[in-house]
Amino acid sequence: MNKLVKAVAGTLWSTLAVVVVVSGLAVAVVVNTFDLSVTGGLALYFVIWWTLLFAILPFGVQSQAESGEVVQGSEPGAPSAPALQEKAVWTTLVASVVLVVVAAVLPLSGL
């Protein structure tokens, strides 16, 4: 799965395409299956996606000091290779699953 994510996140356009398509599919499933409005599904997905992004960002990060390649004038604790495109794809995949689970559980809460 990791190799597939790395291949998909190879370029900015392929990353954006995957994010848009998977996000759209997840919102469409939630809207059609759980009787949620489109704006409600998009709003819920937006909140889940951003929350998970900040949870996923620290995974696999190696600082410049740890890698031994400190760029002059930068913070040694700054990431040497943040892999933001891969993390955007991972965030999208996880957020889509979480969205479906949350939309399935939401009616049980009585909200």
Sequence and secondary structure as in RCSB ss.txt:
>XXXX:A:sequence
MNKLVKAVAGTLWSTLAVVVVVSGLAVAVVVNTFDLSVTGGLALYFVIWWTLLFAILPFGVQSQAESGEVVQGSE
PGAPSAPALQEKAVWTTLVASVVLVVVAAVLPLSGL
>XXXX:A:secstr
 HHHHHHHTTSHHHHHHHHHHHHHHHHHHHHHHH   HHHHHHHHHHHHHHHHHHHTTTT  BHHHHT   TTS 
TTSBS   HHHHHHHHHHHHHHHHHHHHHHGGGGT 
